[in-house]
């Protein structure tokens, strides 16, 4: 028996195949079978990419206390969003864009977290790499301010900046200790050269695909974040 997981993922639509059990998967890999792609797991009897849904754009079908249901391509995605972003969004709003992080809970369920920009998504992933910081705490920390303000607070060891409900003083000190000097790429002044290509590669493009998409973007688009958005639109055509 083979399980198939078809998902309309962005930026690339991907079919993922896996044998029906973890034991069979291990045996298949030992015999030379290789799953499609990288960063996979064998939970729930199928292979999935941990960063398979990185971007969504669509209409808000429903807005609840801490999440929205975003319809895109005929599929509704439940996306947890930061409080500030949640307040700005309206039910029925169209052309809503989200940079997303797919997270796996201990009970092997999948949750999708939405951020307003690719830069915020990268910062979210940095916080998630700190031991003991879950996705909801990482989302709250990411939404405390602009990435450059968060970087400044970390470099200055400003613990007061990070005082939020559910995160104690010792945990804040650990975050600052682990991240001091590691957020250089989040400075507000960034080049729009290879950094944009690298960002697209992190979203699943090959370097050739990234360069090809960037070559078709109008010359007047100079902001790196906007270039990433335009590249995603080009690939979806």
Secondary structure, 3 states (H helix, E strand, C coil): CEEEEEECCCCCCEEEEEECCHHHHHHHHHCCCCCCCCCEECHHHCCEECCCCCEEEEEEEEECCCEEEEEECCEEEEEEECHHHHHHCCCCCCCEEEEEEEEECCCCCEEEEEECCHHHHHHHHHHHCCCCCCHHHHHHHHCCCCHHHHHHHHHCCCHHHHCCCCCCHHHHHHHHHHHCCCCHHHCCCCCCCHHHHHHHHHCCCCHHHHHHHHHCCCCCCCCHHHHHHHHHHHHHC
